[in-house]
Amino acid sequence: MALKSLCPEITLPDPAADKKTAKRVGQYHVSDRAIYFPAFPFSKYLPFEAIRRVWTTQYSIPLVGCCGKSLPAVMLRIGFEGGFYQEFSFETQEEADLVMKRIVTAYPQIPVGPGETDSHA
């Protein structure tokens, strides 16, 4: 299976071996070095080394044709090298917090929370 870094400037030497050590959290796989996620035509990963900022935010998913109701969800928003962002959706705050904890444990210098210039905070 081909694995491509979301940040081409920062890659892991052997992402396939690293992914084998990853634990499943929601729809993602998280190791001590990266978060892996499905994408077309191959899976991608974001190395923790590329991350510049991380935070969670609450949002809701509207249910079409269901009396205006919506499902609550949590988004883990990650700013990474080059000024780009990637959003990861989770059903619970606990799942998002688990991933954020693994990132901050690996790289404690990564700021937690949106910056002054971050939109969609």
Secondary structure, DSSP 8 states (H G I E B T S, - for coil): --EEESSTTS--S-HHHHHHT-EEETTEEE-SSEEEE--SSSEEEEEGGGEEEEEEEEEEEE-TTSTT-EEEEEEEEEEETTTEEEEEEESSHHHHHHHHHHHHHH-TTS-BS--TT-S--
